[in-house]
Amino acid sequence: MKKIVILTGAGISAESGLGTFRAEGGLWAQHRIEDVATPEGFARNPKLVVDFYNARRAQAAEAAPNAGHLALAKLEAEFAGDVVLITQNVDDLHERAGMARVMHMHGALSGALCAACDHRWPAPMVMAPGDPCPNCEEPAARPDIVWFGEMPYDMDEIFDHLTGANLFASIGTSGNVYPAAGFVAEARRHGAQTVEFNLEPSQVGSQFDDLRIGPATQTLPIWVDEILAG
């Protein structure tokens, strides 16, 4: 086995205390997705959207990587082949756990994006509506987050990795959101073995060869040790 491609979703960050879309009482539960996670919502009320992501950024800064994040970092460091990590998460817990290469297909809380010229730069902890772009100076700064209706980042490179994978692992994803929900089918089509880690089978769980039910903080360290033991 030469190449492992891993997809992580909200489930792994939830074990560090970061809420998912569907969690009751969390940040997402207080807002409609249409209001805070679409270009139209930002156009209607940029302050609401910027404040929402400021709150998410502050929450993420207080969270710590968990045993699942640390296990994946250990796999990247010690596996003899190639480990590619793709995440739907916008926090930086994988990086803080020690992962050297993380592909953020839905953007990152740590980034700002100019809606006028597409320039990207590190976001301050607190953004404000109308912040100027350091490149074109237009007051068009927005969080560098891929919202519903926008194209995820790095899709060509991601599909190249999926076609070359020997093993594809999906961790803490619902299987509801495309294109990520289609990654398992793409990997299988090119001969990869597939494994899902979740608290319950996802919407595409039947497409996986192996299903590991339980918290990622418990299942991932065991799986990583199995891989590294050969």
C-alpha positions as CSV (number, residue, x, y, z in Angstrom):
1,M,0.0,0.0,0.0
2,K,1.5,3.3,-1.2
3,K,-1.2,5.9,-0.9
4,I,-3.9,6.6,1.8
5,V,-6.4,9.3,1.1
6,I,-8.4,10.5,4.1
7,L,-11.5,12.7,4.2
8,T,-12.6,14.2,7.6
9,G,-15.8,16.0,8.5
10,A,-17.5,17.7,11.4
11,G,-17.6,14.5,13.5
12,I,-13.9,14.5,14.3
13,S,-14.0,18.2,15.4
14,A,-17.2,17.6,17.4
15,E,-15.1,15.5,19.8
16,S,-13.1,18.7,20.5
17,G,-16.2,20.6,21.3
18,L,-16.9,22.2,17.9
19,G,-20.6,22.0,16.9
20,T,-21.8,20.4,13.7
21,F,-24.6,21.7,11.4
22,R,-27.1,19.5,13.2
23,A,-26.0,19.9,16.8
24,E,-28.7,21.3,19.1
25,G,-27.8,24.5,20.9
26,G,-24.7,25.2,19.0
27,L,-23.8,28.2,16.8
28,W,-25.4,26.6,13.7
29,A,-28.6,26.0,15.5
30,Q,-29.0,29.7,16.2
31,H,-29.0,30.6,12.5
32,R,-30.5,29.5,9.2
33,I,-27.8,28.1,6.8
34,E,-29.3,30.4,4.1
35,D,-28.4,33.4,6.2
36,V,-24.8,32.6,7.2
37,A,-23.5,30.2,4.7
38,T,-24.5,31.5,1.3
39,P,-23.3,34.3,-0.9
40,E,-26.9,35.7,-0.9
41,G,-26.9,35.7,2.9
42,F,-23.7,37.7,2.9
43,A,-25.1,40.2,0.4
44,R,-28.2,40.7,2.5
45,N,-26.5,41.1,5.9
46,P,-22.7,41.1,5.8
47,K,-22.5,42.0,9.5
48,L,-24.5,38.9,10.6
49,V,-22.3,36.7,8.5
50,V,-19.0,38.3,9.6
51,D,-20.1,38.1,13.3
52,F,-21.0,34.5,12.9
53,Y,-17.6,33.5,11.6
54,N,-15.9,35.7,14.2
55,A,-17.7,33.6,16.8
56,R,-16.7,30.4,15.1
57,R,-13.1,31.5,14.8
58,A,-13.0,32.3,18.6
59,Q,-14.6,29.0,19.4
60,A,-12.1,27.1,17.3
61,A,-9.2,28.9,18.9
62,E,-10.3,27.6,22.3
63,A,-10.6,24.0,21.1
64,A,-7.7,21.5,21.2
65,P,-6.8,18.6,18.9
66,N,-8.1,15.3,20.2
67,A,-6.8,11.8,20.0
68,G,-8.3,11.3,16.5
69,H,-6.4,14.3,15.1
70,L,-3.2,13.2,16.8
71,A,-3.6,9.6,15.4
72,L,-3.9,11.0,11.9
73,A,-0.8,13.1,12.4
74,K,1.1,10.0,13.6
75,L,0.0,8.2,10.5
76,E,1.3,11.0,8.3
77,A,4.6,11.1,10.1
78,E,5.3,7.3,10.3
79,F,3.6,5.7,7.2
80,A,6.1,4.7,4.6
81,G,3.9,5.8,1.7
82,D,1.8,8.9,0.9
83,V,-0.9,10.2,3.3
84,V,-3.3,12.8,1.8
85,L,-5.7,14.5,4.2
86,I,-8.7,16.3,2.8
87,T,-11.0,18.0,5.3
88,Q,-14.5,19.6,5.1
89,N,-13.7,21.3,8.4
90,V,-12.7,25.0,8.5
91,D,-10.9,24.8,11.8
92,D,-7.1,24.3,12.1
93,L,-7.1,21.3,14.5
94,H,-5.4,19.0,12.1
95,E,-2.5,21.4,11.7
96,R,-2.3,22.0,15.4
97,A,-2.1,18.2,15.9
98,G,0.9,18.2,13.6
99,M,-0.4,17.4,10.2
100,A,2.0,18.9,7.6
101,R,-0.3,18.8,4.6
102,V,-4.1,19.5,4.9
103,M,-6.4,20.3,2.0
104,H,-9.2,22.5,3.2
105,M,-11.9,21.9,0.5
106,H,-14.4,24.2,2.2
107,G,-11.9,27.0,3.1
108,A,-10.6,28.0,6.6
109,L,-11.5,30.3,9.4
110,S,-7.9,31.5,9.4
111,G,-8.3,33.0,6.0
112,A,-9.8,36.2,4.5
113,L,-10.9,36.5,0.9
114,C,-11.5,39.6,-1.3
115,A,-14.9,39.3,-3.0
116,A,-13.6,41.8,-5.6
117,C,-10.2,40.5,-6.7
118,D,-10.0,37.0,-5.1
119,H,-6.9,37.9,-3.1
120,R,-6.4,35.8,0.0
121,W,-4.6,36.7,3.3
122,P,-4.6,35.6,7.0
123,A,-7.8,36.7,8.7
124,P,-7.6,38.7,11.9
125,M,-9.3,37.1,14.9
126,V,-12.1,39.7,14.5
127,M,-13.2,40.7,11.0
128,A,-15.5,43.6,10.3
129,P,-17.9,44.3,7.3
130,G,-16.2,46.5,4.8
131,D,-12.6,45.6,5.8
132,P,-10.4,46.7,2.9
133,C,-8.5,44.2,0.8
134,P,-4.7,44.6,1.2
135,N,-4.3,43.9,-2.5
136,C,-6.9,46.1,-4.3
137,E,-8.1,48.2,-1.3
138,E,-11.7,47.6,-2.1
139,P,-13.9,47.2,1.1
140,A,-14.8,43.7,0.0
141,A,-13.2,41.3,2.6
142,R,-15.2,38.2,3.5
143,P,-14.3,35.0,5.4
144,D,-12.4,32.6,3.1
145,I,-15.1,29.9,3.5
146,V,-16.8,28.0,0.7
147,W,-20.5,28.6,1.1
148,F,-23.4,26.6,-0.3
149,G,-23.6,27.2,-4.0
150,E,-19.9,27.8,-4.4
151,M,-17.3,25.4,-5.8
152,P,-15.1,23.6,-3.2
153,Y,-11.4,24.3,-3.4
154,D,-8.8,22.0,-5.1
155,M,-11.3,19.6,-6.7
156,D,-9.0,18.6,-9.6
157,E,-6.2,17.8,-7.3
158,I,-8.5,15.9,-4.9
159,F,-9.9,13.7,-7.7
160,D,-6.3,13.0,-8.9
161,H,-5.5,11.8,-5.4
162,L,-8.7,9.6,-5.2
163,T,-7.9,7.9,-8.5
164,G,-4.4,7.0,-7.2
165,A,-5.5,5.8,-3.7
166,N,-4.9,2.3,-2.4
167,L,-7.0,3.0,0.7
168,F,-9.7,5.7,1.2
169,A,-10.9,6.5,4.7
170,S,-13.9,8.8,5.6
171,I,-14.1,10.0,9.1
172,G,-17.0,11.8,10.8
173,T,-18.9,12.7,7.7
174,S,-22.7,12.5,7.1
175,G,-22.6,11.5,3.4
176,N,-25.2,14.2,2.7
177,V,-23.1,16.9,1.1
178,Y,-21.6,16.5,-2.4
179,P,-19.1,16.4,-3.9
180,A,-17.5,14.9,-0.8
181,A,-20.2,12.3,-0.5
182,G,-19.1,11.0,-3.9
183,F,-15.5,10.5,-3.0
184,V,-16.0,6.9,-1.8
185,A,-17.5,5.9,-5.2
186,E,-14.6,7.5,-7.1
187,A,-12.0,5.8,-5.0
188,R,-13.7,2.4,-5.3
189,R,-14.0,2.9,-9.1
190,H,-10.2,3.0,-9.2
191,G,-9.6,0.0,-7.0
192,A,-9.2,1.5,-3.5
193,Q,-10.2,-0.3,-0.4
194,T,-12.5,1.9,1.7
195,V,-13.3,2.3,5.4
196,E,-15.7,4.6,7.2
197,F,-15.4,5.9,10.8
198,N,-18.6,7.2,12.3
199,L,-20.9,7.1,15.2
200,E,-23.4,5.5,12.8
201,P,-23.3,4.6,9.1
202,S,-23.5,7.7,6.9
203,Q,-25.8,8.1,3.9
204,V,-23.2,6.4,1.7
205,G,-22.1,3.9,4.4
206,S,-23.1,0.9,2.3
207,Q,-20.4,1.8,-0.3
208,F,-17.6,1.1,2.2
209,D,-15.7,-2.2,2.6
210,D,-15.2,-1.7,6.3
211,L,-17.2,0.3,8.9
212,R,-15.8,1.2,12.3
213,I,-18.5,2.5,14.6
214,G,-17.6,4.6,17.6
215,P,-15.9,7.9,18.6
216,A,-13.0,8.7,16.4
217,T,-10.9,9.3,19.5
218,Q,-11.2,5.6,20.2
219,T,-11.4,4.0,16.7
220,L,-8.7,6.0,14.9
221,P,-5.7,5.3,17.2
222,I,-6.5,1.5,16.9
223,W,-6.7,1.8,13.1
224,V,-3.5,3.8,12.7
225,D,-1.6,1.3,14.8
226,E,-3.0,-1.5,12.6
227,I,-1.8,0.3,9.4
228,L,1.6,1.1,10.8
229,A,2.1,-2.5,12.0
230,G,1.5,-3.6,8.4
